[in-house]
Amino acid sequence: MPCKPAICSHSLGRAWVHDMPEKLDQAARYGFDIELFYEDLYYIAKSLPGGPTPENQLAAAHLIRSMCDERGIAIVCLQPFMHYEGLRDRRKHASRIEEMKLWIEMAKVLDTHIISIPSTCLSEEEMSGDIDLIVGDLQEVADLGAPEGMQFAYESLAWGTYSDTWEQSWRIVELVDRPNFGICLDTFNLAGRIYADPAASNRRTPNAEAETKASLERLVKSVNPRKIVYVQVVDAEYLAEPLIEDHKYHVDGQPARMSWSRNCRLFYGEQDRGAYLPIRAILKAILVDLKFEGWASAEMFNISLADWRPSVPEQHARRAAVSWQKIVSDFDLGVGTRRSGSFGKALEEPRAQL
């Protein structure tokens, strides 16, 4: 399929502040399919009598699927299934397998066949770095989901405990060696590890440009594009001061990159808001050199998503639409969507104020 746009549901506003129907209205208005962030499903289940029981989570999945059907929205994936692989406590592992069974049932209700698994950032006391254990755990969920038609997308977080680069996640994908287990390439997590360091004086790693260039050359040579499940596209803000102890985003015991990620991501092309990562070069490697075709989704975390004002979902959907149009222009994609007129028409309408 051609490259087509999506947005993560939380990137239109956090679930405890902004309701799902309004967020889906704005996704449809601007022509986006969605990555379903589990937080949104959980908060709907939490609002049902009895709270977020497994039965109510399945009921919430039915409600979300119905809302998406009414608006013509496809669900790219259910994400993120966090802190799974390599757990030292195997009783906890068994419990997570039971959770995955529920996730598979929810994904079927949602009519998506993709579940995303980010690399864990649990402490070394909780999580083993034994590659055989990590791979075995991921093979277990791949085999569990295969009869149900499930595909799994593994992604390195830039602050992951044992997997924090695309090379590490790609190695794990190769070792898992299952047809339904692939990689999610996230432009922020890729650049946020090899190019950026929010705690450094210049917010960059040593030799950032050269290291990024070499890494992208390896990516193009190494990664099989058929194993790229989908792509997440966002940038991030250049902070006025290093994110160290006294910074407003600093959290004791939390990696600086994680704090930065939670508060400061931006959509592609938002240099006017401080975006500074080499996302265009990364997208060239993925979209042009590897010729990836599939969903390119905006997974944008930012402190603005918890703003209480009702204009937040529309404002972020509009920004994402402008960003997508820039991607299409920058890479001459020449693609539309099944709602191909949505972007231009919606962008011509009066803008909500935030």
PyMOL commands that set and color helices and strands:
alter all, ss='L'
color gray80, all
select helices_A, chain A and resi 9-12+20-29+38-47+54-71+90-110+131-148+166-176+187-194+208-222+225-227+256-264+271-273+279-289+303-306+312-330+342-348
alter helices_A, ss='H'
color red, helices_A
select strands_A, chain A and resi 4-8+33-37+75-79+114-118+151-155+181-186+228-232+235-236+265-266+295-298
alter strands_A, ss='S'
color yellow, strands_A
deselect
rebuild
show_as cartoon
